[in-house]
Amino acid sequence: MTLASGVGSWPGTHSRDAVRAVRDLLGDGIPHLPELPARGPGADMIGRGAALLEGLHVETQPYGWRFVDRPGGDEGRARAFLREDLDELAEAYDGWRGPLKLQVAGPWTLGAHVELTRGERAVSDHGARRDLAASLAEGLAGHVADVQRLVPGARVVVQVDEPAVPAVLAGRLPTQSGYGTLRAVEHSEVRDGLRTVLEAVRGHDRVVHCCAADAPVKLLRESGAEAISLDTALLGPAAWEAVAEGLEAGTALWGGVPAEADWRAARDRLLGAWRRVGLEESRLGDHVLTPACGLAGVSPAAAVETTRETIDLAAALTDLATS
């Protein structure tokens, strides 16, 4: 059966409304804890991920987040947003038995956006990269344990968001001055940093999400995730071949599909790519569909409509796989 889920972000500023909307829409699929970046710094993907770090502290600057020596108000606000969301999650999912997805910014995306005290991106320093992955691994394990305690019947799914990985690998991140770019990080180090975080939540379903056109499919598979989440509309022939190779090796696909006035167009596009790489339609029932990206930038009504379109498409693919 093809299931539907969401990427993570949701419009609005009211946690209760968002948590319950996602639960009601995706109760037959894989609901998730929504992120509400419209609430401000600390509710964004980077602020939330940084607030989970164990033993590292952050604050906001005019240009973004920076590591500091001690906790302050910005970090406290991020943690307060998370506590509020978890309180709403516990109430909304009282008695829940089934999958429940959490999202967290991965070590490379955090390293690309959080600066060291001296002002350069954390990803520029080997020691900082190592410490960041270890800190996130520890904090994420604690976060998952909190959710499992609050919703004991949940089968927790952990999604690690890594939109910055292609830029890290290619050396495309600009320096603080803007006059140069940071040195590329080796594939093996990027893979191992991701693996460190994923190993901390072994025993739970683990998904790595990268919505970039040049997502490194093979590297994401090798990180140890059970599934990779990709924007299928951006995948070229080589990426689809890598996806097919992964499917044969047992790595599931969470396929992001763009919003369409008619979900049938998305179905036909996905089916076309599926057939071109020689995959059988019966295998569509083993995977998960999501919107192509987070929904924080659209209206609440549009977020609901996009999620419903994804659910309809998942149902149509289920029918194809079983016919």
N, C-alpha and C positions, 0 to 999 in steps of 0.2 A: 504494500500500500504506500503510495506517495503521500507524504505528510507535508503540511505547510508550517512555516515558522516566520519569524521576523528577524531582521538584522540586529536591531537593538534600540535605536533612538526613536523618539515619539514626540509629537508636538505638544505644546502646552506647558504649564507650570504646576499642575495639581497632581501629585503622586497618586492619590487614591483613584482619581478618575482614570489615569493612564493604566495603572495596574489592573483595574477591573475591566477596562475596555479590551486590553490584550487578552486577559483570561477568557472573556466572553467570546471573543472572535476566534481564538486559537485553541479553545478547550479540547477540540478533537484532533489537534495537531501537536505542535511543540510550542507552548506559550513561553514567554520570556519576561525577565524583569526589565521594564522599559527604562531607558535613560532619557532625561528631560533637560537638555542643555540650555533651553530657554530660561531656566532658573538663574543662570549666570555662572561665573567661574566656580569650579568645584563640582558642578553638575555635568560639565562637558566630559568627553571621553578621556582626555589627558588628565584633567583634575581628579576624576574618579579613580583612574588607574594609579595615579601618584599617591592618592590617599590610602591605597591598599599596601603601599610599600612598608616593609618591616625594617625599622631602624634607620630609615632615610626620611628627610623632611623637606617640604616644599613651600614656596610662597609664590604669589603672582607678582610680576613686574609689568610695566607698560607694554612689553612685547611678548609676554607669555609667562610660563612657569620656570622657576629656578630652584635648584637645591640649596638648602640653608642648613645651619648647624642645629637649630632647635625648632620645635613645632610652634606655629603661630596661628593667627586668625583665619588665614586663607585655607590652611590645611584643616583646621577645625570645622570650617563651613563645609568643606567637601565631605568630611566624615559625618557631619550632621545630616547632609542630604542623603547619604547612604543609609544611615540609621532610620531616617524617615521612610525611605523606600522599603527597607526590610520589615519595618513594622507593618506597612500596608500589605506587603507580600504575605506575611504570616497570617493576617486577618483574611485576606481574599482567598488564600489557598488552604484554609483550615479544612482538614480532612482529605486534601488532594492526594491522589495516587496516580502517578504518571510522570512523564518527562517535564522538566522545568529548566529553562536555559538561562545562564548568566553570561554576561559579556565583560571582557576586560581588555584594555589596551595592552598589547604585547610589549616585550622588552625593547624591541628595535623601534617601534613607533614612539614609545615613551622616551627612549634615548635620543630620538630625532627631534623631539619637541621640548624636552626639559633641559635647561642649561646648567652647567656647572657654576660654582660660585665665581669663578674667574671670567665667566661670560660666554664660553663656547658650548656648543651642544654636547650633551653627555656622550653621545655616540662617537665622539672624536677621540675619546680616551679609553685605552684598553682596560685599565683597572676599573674605571667607572662602568664600562659595559658589563664586566663580570659581576661587579657588586650589584648592579641594577637587576640583572637576571636572577641572582640569588635572593635578593630582597623581595622581588615580585613573586617568586616561587613560594616563599614562606608566607607572604601576605595573602596570596590567592588561596593557598591551602586553608588558612584560617577563615577566609571569607566563605569558601565552600562548606566548611564545617558549620559555620553559623547558619547558613541557609538550610543545611540538612537537619540541624537541630530545630529550626523554626517550622520547617515543613517536612516532618519525618517520613512521609510517604512518597516524597518526590524522588524521581530518578534524575539527579542533577546532570545537566549537560553544560560543559564549559566551552565557551567560544573565545578564542584569543584573537583580537583584531590587530592585523598587521598591514595597514595600507602603506606604510612607509618603507617596507622591506625592499621593493624594487629600487627606490632611490638610494637606500643604504648600500645595496649591492653594486650599483652602477656608479657610485661616487657623484651623485647629482645634488646632494644637500649643500646649500650655500653656507659659507663661513659666516660668522657674526658680522664681519665687515661688509659682506656682500660682494667682495671683489674676487672671491675664489670659491672653490668647492672642497668639501671634506674628502679625505681619501676613502676609497671604497673599502668595505669590510669583506673579508674572505667568506666565500660560501660556507665553508665548514664551520666557521665561528658563528655565523648567523643561524645555521641549522642547530648547532649545539646550544646556543642561547635559548632558542625556542624549546628545544628538548628539555632543558633544565626546568623551565616553567611547566611544561606539560607533564613531566615526571612527578611534579609535586601534587598533581591531582589524578594520578593513576588510579584506576578503579572506577572513574567516571567517564562518560562519553566526552571526547575532546575533539573540538573543531577548530581549525585555523582559518580565519577569514581574511581575504585580501581582494579588494574590489578594483585593483589596478589592471590596466590593459596588459601590462607585462608581468603579471603575477608569476613568480617562479614556481610553477606547479610541482616539479620534481623535488625541489628543496622542501616545500611545504609538506609533501608526502613523507619525506625522510625524517621530518621532525618528530614523528611518532604519533601524530594525530590519527584518530579513526576516520576523520572526514576532513575535506577541504571545502571551503565556501568561496565561490567565485561568481563574478558577474558574467553570466554566459553570453551576453550580447557583445562583450569585449574580447572574447576568446577567438584567436585566429586558428588556422589549421594545425600549426605545431602545438599550440596549447591544448587543443582538443585531443590530439594524439597522446599527449602526456596525461590528460585526464583519463582517456581510455586505458592506457597502460596502468594507471593507478587503480581503476576499477577492477581490472583483471587481477591485480595484486591484493585486492580487498579493501582499498581506501574508498570510502563512500563520497559521493558528490552532494553538496548542498548548492543547488543551482539558483543563482540570483537572476530574476527575470524582470525586464522593464515593465512599467505600467503601460497598458494598452487600452485603447478605447474598446477593443474586442480582444479578450484573452485568447481567442483562437489563433490570432496572429503570433502571439508568444509561443503557443503550443507548436505551431507549424515550424517556426524558426528553430526551436529546440529540437524537434524531431528531425529536421533536416540535418543539423549538425550531428545528432546522435547516429543517424544512418550513415553519414559520410565516413565516420570512423569505424563502421562495421559493428556497432553495438546492437544487440537485439532489443526490440521494444519491450519485451517481457522484463528486462532488467530495470526499466524506469520505476517500477514499483518499489525498488530498494532504497530510494533516495528522498531528499527533502528539497522543497522549493521555498524560496524567500523572495521578497522584493529585491530589486537590484542593489539598493543601498538603504541606509537609514531614512527614516521618515520625519525627522525633526524639522525639515525645511518646508513642509507642506502644511495645509490646514488640517485640523482634526477630522473633518469630513473626508478630505482626500486620503488621509492615512487609513481611515476605515475602509474606504472604497478600494484602495490599492491592496490592502490585506485580503479583502473579500475576493478580489480578482485572483490573487495568489492561491487562495483556497479552492476557487473554481477550477483553476488550471491543474492543481494537484489532483482533484477529483477526476478530471478528464484524463490525465496520464495514468491514474489507477485503472480506469476503465480500459485504456489501450493495453496496459500491461496484462490484464486478466482476460482480454477478449480472445 
